[in-house]
Amino acid sequence: MNIIKPEIILKLNEYFHDLEALTYDSRHPEIFAQEKKNWPEILKTVFSEDKNNIFLDYGSGTGFVEEVIYENNYQNKVERFYCYDISQEMLNKAQEKFKEKKEEFVWHKINSDENINLSESVDIACLNSVLHHLAEPKKVLLNILDNLKSGGYLVLEHEPNKKFYSSKFVFGIFKILRSIKNIFSKKVDKKLVDITMQLNQRMIQENLIKEPFSYQEIQRYVDFQVPASFGKLNKNVGFSPQDIVAWLGDTVTVEKSKTYSFYNIKLIDMIFNKIFKSKGKLFYLILKKK
Ligand SMILES: C[S@@+](CC[C@H](N)C(=O)[O-])C[C@H]1O[C@@H](n2cnc3c(N)ncnc32)[C@H](O)[C@@H]1O
């Protein structure tokens, strides 16, 4: 059982991403490259109608989704971008990138997972690589859905798929490959060690914790809904696309659902994608509000 409080998950995420903001764009180029392959299809779906859209990017980070929208030339279909995030440093980084753009941006620092109330309802809401950081993902999604117009789209992208981790076969292979990789590379991520130290200092100073978290604990709690970190499987966390659809009940229909990426080995991933369609390590999901 996880006995860590939701408020601590929230604060860990805020401070972790504050500390990661400056180097976030350069640290994981392979992830951005992979996600950029999914987004053209997603954008084609959600911008299919000829109209001006109000767009909410929840957990907007350094503005990855907005960048993809500009790169694919859909910015003219957005009347207003609402970029919400728990980390002020992430927001600052994104704001700097888009200061010359003529489209309207509303930047907002979220302080808790309490309800957000936008002054207007939105046509498209997205969470790119965000849901797995939340202590109470269902609650946040229901709230976002309240702010979505009927007929509007909810996009979840780059989320860990619980079905991958609960499959003895596909997850078993993953564990073997990871053990082999660890024999050859015992590299410690120096930036993460540094973040761990600074984050603990801040949490202790603010009386949020008494004892420092270990490097492993921080990873586990920041990526709270990833069912396995450092080889340990935690059956109490995580979700699959089907779980999300069940949470939202008959208020939504599924427009597209796709799992992808098994082991980052091109040929094996291609074969597994065909055989184990619902068990990829990651997924994206496009829902339409009824
Ligand atoms: C992995 S980053 C993804 C950022 C961006 N969407 C992207 O795709 O590059 C996760 C983002 O979620 C934000 N975040 C974490 N917990 C959050 C919460 N409870 N509410 C809102 N944002 C949160 C972080 O600050 C961070 O910017």
The ligand as an SDF file (V2000), in Angstrom:
LIG
                    3D

 27 29  0  0  0  0  0  0  0  0999 V2000
    6.8080   15.1100  -17.8610 C   0  0  0  0  0  0  0  0  0  0  0  0
    6.3080   16.7630  -17.7310 S   0  0  0  0  0  0  0  0  0  0  0  0
    5.3760   16.9810  -19.2140 C   0  0  0  0  0  0  0  0  0  0  0  0
    5.3410   18.4210  -19.6370 C   0  0  0  0  0  0  0  0  0  0  0  0
    4.6910   18.6640  -20.9910 C   0  0  0  0  0  0  0  0  0  0  0  0
    3.2930   18.3630  -20.9950 N   0  0  0  0  0  0  0  0  0  0  0  0
    5.4330   17.8760  -22.0380 C   0  0  0  0  0  0  0  0  0  0  0  0
    4.8210   17.0100  -22.6690 O   0  0  0  0  0  0  0  0  0  0  0  0
    6.6420   18.1140  -22.2490 O   0  0  0  0  0  0  0  0  0  0  0  0
    5.0470   16.7350  -16.4980 C   0  0  0  0  0  0  0  0  0  0  0  0
    4.4690   18.1130  -16.1990 C   0  0  0  0  0  0  0  0  0  0  0  0
    3.3510   17.9400  -15.3250 O   0  0  0  0  0  0  0  0  0  0  0  0
    3.4090   18.9310  -14.3190 C   0  0  0  0  0  0  0  0  0  0  0  0
    2.6650   18.4370  -13.1400 N   0  0  0  0  0  0  0  0  0  0  0  0
    3.0210   17.4810  -12.2660 C   0  0  0  0  0  0  0  0  0  0  0  0
    2.0660   17.3080  -11.3320 N   0  0  0  0  0  0  0  0  0  0  0  0
    1.0820   18.1690  -11.6390 C   0  0  0  0  0  0  0  0  0  0  0  0
   -0.1800   18.4750  -11.0470 C   0  0  0  0  0  0  0  0  0  0  0  0
   -0.6150   17.8600   -9.9560 N   0  0  0  0  0  0  0  0  0  0  0  0
   -0.9490   19.4110  -11.6400 N   0  0  0  0  0  0  0  0  0  0  0  0
   -0.5180   20.0470  -12.7560 C   0  0  0  0  0  0  0  0  0  0  0  0
    0.6720   19.8260  -13.3430 N   0  0  0  0  0  0  0  0  0  0  0  0
    1.4650   18.8980  -12.8000 C   0  0  0  0  0  0  0  0  0  0  0  0
    4.8800   19.1360  -14.0820 C   0  0  0  0  0  0  0  0  0  0  0  0
    5.1890   20.3440  -13.4520 O   0  0  0  0  0  0  0  0  0  0  0  0
    5.4450   19.0190  -15.4940 C   0  0  0  0  0  0  0  0  0  0  0  0
    5.4920   20.2610  -16.1380 O   0  0  0  0  0  0  0  0  0  0  0  0
  1  2  1  0
  2  3  1  0
  2 10  1  0
  3  4  1  0
  4  5  1  0
  5  6  1  0
  5  7  1  0
  7  8  2  0
  7  9  1  0
 10 11  1  0
 11 12  1  0
 11 26  1  0
 12 13  1  0
 13 14  1  0
 13 24  1  0
 14 15  1  0
 14 23  1  0
 15 16  2  0
 16 17  1  0
 17 18  1  0
 17 23  2  0
 18 19  1  0
 18 20  2  0
 20 21  1  0
 21 22  2  0
 22 23  1  0
 24 25  1  0
 24 26  1  0
 26 27  1  0
M  CHG  2   2   1   9  -1
M  END
$$$$
